[in-house]
Amino acid sequence: MSNNSSNRLVVPAAREAMEKFKMEAANEVGVNLKNGYNGDITARQAGSVGGQMVKKMIEAYENGLK
């Protein structure tokens, strides 16, 4: 993987946790992701995974405020 990506994690050790989180979100919205390259999924599928991740992060934040 190239280090020229703008998608760098602030805490590099969190990479594994983020991958697990992404896989869980993909499973919840019915997108079949695999480890490694996923260039064969559609933009709609990728967006639904990202949207689900954001939704879950917002819910976790809101639950932390209570």
C-alpha positions as CSV (number, residue, x, y, z in Angstrom):
1,M,0.0,0.0,0.0
2,S,1.3,3.4,-0.9
3,N,1.8,6.1,1.8
4,N,0.6,8.8,-0.7
5,S,-3.0,8.2,0.4
6,S,-4.9,10.9,2.1
7,N,-6.7,8.2,4.1
8,R,-4.0,7.9,6.8
9,L,-5.2,6.9,10.2
10,V,-4.1,9.2,13.0
11,V,-3.4,6.1,15.2
12,P,-1.8,3.5,12.8
13,A,-2.5,0.7,15.3
14,A,-6.2,1.3,14.7
15,R,-6.0,-0.1,11.2
16,E,-7.2,-3.6,12.2
17,A,-10.1,-2.2,14.2
18,M,-11.2,0.0,11.3
19,E,-11.0,-2.9,8.9
20,K,-13.2,-5.0,11.2
21,F,-15.6,-2.1,11.6
22,K,-15.8,-1.7,7.8
23,M,-16.5,-5.4,7.4
24,E,-19.3,-5.3,10.0
25,A,-20.9,-2.3,8.4
26,A,-20.7,-3.9,4.9
27,N,-22.3,-7.1,6.3
28,E,-25.2,-5.0,7.8
29,V,-26.0,-3.4,4.5
30,G,-25.6,-6.6,2.5
31,V,-22.3,-5.7,0.7
32,N,-19.9,-8.6,0.2
33,L,-16.5,-7.2,0.9
34,K,-13.3,-9.3,0.9
35,N,-9.9,-8.6,2.5
36,G,-7.7,-6.7,0.1
37,Y,-8.9,-5.1,-3.2
38,N,-12.6,-4.4,-3.6
39,G,-12.6,-2.4,-6.8
40,D,-15.3,-4.6,-8.2
41,I,-18.1,-3.2,-6.0
42,T,-20.2,-0.4,-7.3
43,A,-20.0,3.2,-6.1
44,R,-23.5,2.8,-4.6
45,Q,-22.3,-0.2,-2.6
46,A,-19.2,1.6,-1.4
47,G,-21.3,4.6,-0.4
48,S,-23.7,2.5,1.6
49,V,-20.8,0.9,3.5
50,G,-19.3,4.4,4.3
51,G,-22.8,5.7,5.2
52,Q,-23.4,2.9,7.6
53,M,-20.0,3.5,9.2
54,V,-20.8,7.1,9.7
55,K,-24.3,6.3,11.1
56,K,-22.8,3.9,13.6
57,M,-20.1,6.4,14.7
58,I,-22.8,9.1,15.2
59,E,-24.9,6.7,17.2
60,A,-21.9,5.7,19.4
61,Y,-21.1,9.4,20.0
62,E,-24.7,10.2,20.9
63,N,-24.9,7.2,23.3
64,G,-21.7,8.4,24.9
65,L,-23.3,11.8,25.6
66,K,-26.1,10.2,27.7
